[in-house]
Amino acid sequence: MSQELIDDATGAAPDLPARPVEPAGDPGPGDGPEPGSRVGLRRVRGFLVRRPGLLLSVLIVVLVVLASFWPDLFTSKDPLQGVPSENFRGPSGAHWFGTDELGRDVFSRVVHGAQLSLKATLIAVAVAFVVGSLIGLVAGFVGRWVDDVLMRFVDVLLSIPALFLSLALVTALGYGTVKVAVAVGIASVASFARVTRSEVLRVRQAVFVEASRSCGSRWYSVLGRHVLPNAAGPVIVLATLDFGSSILAVSALSFLGYGAPPPAPEWGTLISDGRNYLANAWWLTALPGLAIAATVLATNRIARALDGEWSRQR
């Protein structure tokens, strides 16, 4: 019997030509996965480059924040000290936004007024976010009669126009930037409560929440590990949207005289002071109003990008 028949009978595998083994070396730049932070930065950069309007909005918001915390980066002029001989000067290289009736630089007043207006807006959004989220969280997570009582309270708040409610509250609390901010924040509680409640109800019925409960997890563990992280996204987007509307509400109350007393350069107060000189000094009202409009539109554009465009790209 030949050797080939013996190999076939015993099941021995025939000899195969050996393949050359490549020496192990360092992986090339495209062989391994890229770090997550680099991929995330590249994705954000591409997202902004394809949307020049969003990039401009981010730049405006960054400039407003810098002006609020470091106004000396933009101007060295005193917003409260004027030169009477230079009153009612139009916009020029020396005075970008012109001067007012007392010779004060309007651009300097707008820049320093951003600190007061942004401070009030942040307080208003924080009050609305914290109080409204707590009400919606308790109503959605506990349910039963607690949900009914809290939601009827929210319905009462929604039945009153936000500006009228802010006026009533600031009249009761008194004048001042912080009191105006608190009044605007309480007027926005209802929207945060409803959005938070709807998101908590949606997440509470998810399969992973039911599985966590069936495994014996405590209610606070389910709330902190599953419900809150998955329900926070739309509420944060709403906070970004409410930032713009809070700027308008704070400026409106300051325009009516409920904000900081003169000569504090709040944005609403600047517009109110300039309306008496519209015939011969249009820039006293138009340019501070343009700053408010640009900030509100920029925050709304960022909120819209966070709400739909970024989630669709991911």
Disulfide bonds with the S-S distance in Angstrom:
none
